[in-house]
């Protein structure tokens, strides 16, 4: 009866450990291959699944019908340095041989001596702390964590607002294009001249109307001496002499 109960317990433990292993493999795959689109809720769901499976495994171990596994002794019957295909199959290729080198690690029932010593030291230090001191330390740690989270949130908000300010457009492309077209080609400028301006476009010159339109607001200035007899040129267009009607 005890052997049958031990066999059932081992089967249940193997099933629970297999589910836990599959969840770990899936989570590690997400971290290594899907980190760019992995979200925090998804990570929390994976942790919740692993935590639930560990709790189920502990319940199986602590069940009243589960025999004390610590009372069971495992003795290797055969040790060989040669490759063992059956062990390869059972361990999914992780353990190719069952030799004197791997047996102490795979059949270990206690942690390493260094780890065990550190664990005892932590337990001793925890037992020395009174409940009041422990509660104050917990409150101090929670306060530090809250301040750290607040700083992280503030930096995230500042970085987001800074990015929005950098991406904000500070000019109107339509106005810029209209200004460039007006300066370079005279597009959109008025052809009307102010009253009292006698200059007109000389007939027979192609394109003069478009060129003189940009300078329609310029007034002629009287010139004295010989300079007044010369006809000033503006952008290839002959302007009328002072005191004479424009041609």
C-alpha positions in Angstrom: 0.0 0.0 0.0 2.8 2.4 0.9 4.5 1.7 -2.4 1.3 2.3 -4.3 0.8 5.6 -2.5 4.3 6.6 -3.2 3.9 5.8 -6.9 0.8 7.9 -7.2 2.4 10.8 -5.4 5.4 10.7 -7.7 3.1 10.7 -10.7 1.3 13.7 -9.4 4.6 15.5 -8.7 5.9 14.7 -12.1 2.8 16.1 -13.7 2.9 19.3 -11.7 6.6 19.8 -12.4 6.0 19.2 -16.1 3.3 21.9 -16.2 5.6 24.3 -14.2 8.5 23.6 -16.6 6.3 24.3 -19.7 5.2 27.6 -18.2 8.8 28.6 -17.5 9.8 27.7 -21.0 7.0 29.8 -22.5 7.8 32.8 -20.2 11.5 32.6 -21.0 10.7 32.4 -24.8 8.5 35.6 -24.4 11.3 37.4 -22.6 13.9 36.5 -25.2 11.9 36.8 -28.5 8.9 39.0 -27.8 10.5 41.6 -25.5 9.7 44.5 -28.0 6.0 44.0 -27.8 5.7 42.4 -24.3 3.4 44.3 -22.0 3.5 44.5 -18.2 0.0 42.9 -17.8 1.2 39.9 -19.8 4.3 39.6 -17.6 2.0 39.7 -14.5 -0.2 37.0 -15.9 2.8 34.8 -16.5 4.0 35.4 -12.9 0.5 34.6 -11.6 0.4 31.4 -13.5 3.8 30.3 -12.2 2.8 31.3 -8.6 -0.4 29.2 -8.9 1.5 26.2 -10.1 4.0 26.5 -7.3 1.3 26.7 -4.8 -0.4 23.6 -6.2 2.9 21.8 -6.1 3.4 22.7 -2.4 -0.1 21.6 -1.6 0.7 18.2 -3.1 3.8 17.9 -1.1 2.0 19.0 2.1 -1.0 16.8 1.6 -1.7 14.4 4.4 -1.7 11.4 2.1 1.7 12.3 0.7 4.4 10.2 2.3 7.5 11.9 3.7 9.8 12.0 0.7 12.7 12.9 2.9 12.6 9.4 4.4 13.1 7.9 1.0 16.7 7.2 0.0 17.8 7.1 -3.6 20.8 4.9 -4.3 22.2 4.8 -7.9 22.5 1.2 -8.9 24.6 1.7 -12.1 27.2 4.4 -12.8 28.8 4.5 -16.2 30.7 7.1 -18.2 29.1 5.8 -21.4 26.2 7.6 -23.1 22.8 6.4 -21.9 20.0 6.8 -24.4 17.3 6.1 -21.8 18.5 8.8 -19.5 18.8 11.2 -22.5 15.1 10.5 -23.3 14.0 11.0 -19.7 15.9 14.2 -19.2 15.1 15.6 -22.6 18.8 15.6 -23.6 20.1 17.5 -20.6 22.0 14.5 -19.0 23.8 12.3 -21.5 25.6 10.1 -19.0 25.0 9.0 -15.4 28.5 9.0 -14.0 30.3 9.8 -10.7 30.5 13.5 -11.8 26.8 14.2 -12.2 25.3 12.0 -9.5 26.2 14.3 -6.5 24.4 17.2 -8.3 21.3 15.4 -9.5 20.7 13.3 -6.4 21.4 16.2 -4.0 18.8 16.5 -1.3 20.3 19.6 0.5 21.6 22.9 -0.9 25.2 23.7 -1.2 27.0 24.2 2.2 27.6 27.9 1.4 23.9 28.5 0.6 22.8 26.5 3.6 25.1 28.6 5.8 23.8 31.9 4.4 20.2 30.7 4.9 20.9 29.9 8.6 22.5 33.3 9.0 19.4 35.1 7.6 17.1 33.1 9.8 19.2 34.0 12.9 19.2 37.7 11.9 15.5 37.7 11.4 14.8 36.1 14.8 16.7 38.9 16.5 14.5 41.6 15.2 11.5 42.6 17.3 8.0 43.0 15.7 8.1 46.8 16.3 11.4 47.2 14.6 10.4 44.9 11.8 7.2 47.0 11.2 9.2 50.2 11.2 11.6 48.7 8.6 8.7 47.6 6.5 7.2 51.1 6.6 10.5 52.7 5.7 11.0 50.3 2.8 7.4 51.0 1.5 8.1 54.7 1.7 11.3 54.4 -0.3 9.6 52.3 -2.9 6.7 54.8 -3.1 9.2 57.7 -3.6 11.1 55.8 -6.2 7.9 55.0 -8.1 6.9 58.6 -8.0 10.2 59.8 -9.4 10.0 57.2 -12.2 6.5 58.3 -13.0 7.5 62.0 -13.0 10.5 61.3 -15.3 8.2 59.4 -17.7 5.7 62.3 -17.8 8.5 64.8 -18.4 10.0 62.7 -21.2 6.6 62.3 -22.9 5.9 66.1 -22.6 9.4 66.9 -23.9 8.9 64.6 -26.9 5.6 66.2 -27.6 7.2 69.7 -27.5 10.0 68.5 -29.9 7.5 67.1 -32.3 5.2 70.1 -32.2 5.3 72.1 -35.5 6.3 75.7 -35.1 5.5 76.9 -38.6 2.7 76.7 -41.2 4.0 75.0 -44.4 1.3 76.6 -46.5 2.3 80.1 -45.4 6.0 79.3 -46.0 5.3 78.0 -49.5 3.1 81.1 -50.3 5.9 83.4 -49.1 8.5 81.6 -51.2 6.3 81.7 -54.3 5.6 85.4 -53.8 9.3 86.3 -53.4 10.6 84.1 -56.2 7.8 84.3 -58.8 5.6 87.2 -57.7 2.7 84.8 -57.2 -0.3 86.3 -55.4 1.0 89.9 -55.6 -1.4 92.7 -56.6 -1.1 94.3 -60.1 -2.6 97.6 -59.0 -0.3 100.6 -58.6 -0.6 103.4 -56.1 -2.2 106.7 -57.3 0.2 109.2 -58.9 2.5 106.6 -60.4 3.0 107.2 -64.1 5.2 104.2 -64.9 3.7 101.6 -67.2 5.0 98.5 -68.8 6.6 99.1 -72.2 4.6 97.4 -74.9 6.2 94.8 -77.0 8.4 93.4 -74.2 7.4 89.9 -73.3 7.0 89.0 -69.7 7.4 92.6 -68.6 4.0 92.7 -67.0 4.8 89.9 -64.7 8.2 91.4 -63.7 7.1 94.9 -63.1 4.1 93.7 -61.0 6.5 92.9 -58.2 7.9 96.5 -58.3 4.6 98.3 -58.7 4.8 99.8 -55.3 8.1 101.6 -56.0 8.0 105.3 -56.6 10.3 107.2 -59.0 12.8 109.6 -57.4 13.8 112.8 -59.4 17.4 112.8 -60.3 19.5 115.9 -61.1 22.3 116.6 -63.6 23.4 114.1 -66.2 22.1 111.3 -64.2 18.6 112.5 -64.7 19.0 112.0 -68.5 19.8 108.3 -68.0 17.0 105.9 -68.0 17.3 103.6 -64.9 16.8 99.9 -65.5 15.0 97.8 -63.0 15.1 94.0 -63.6 15.5 94.5 -67.3 12.5 96.8 -67.6 13.1 100.4 -68.9 11.6 102.9 -66.5 10.2 106.3 -67.6 12.4 109.4 -67.3 11.6 112.0 -64.7 9.0 114.5 -65.9 8.1 112.4 -69.0 5.1 110.1 -69.3 5.9 106.5 -69.2 6.2 104.6 -72.4 
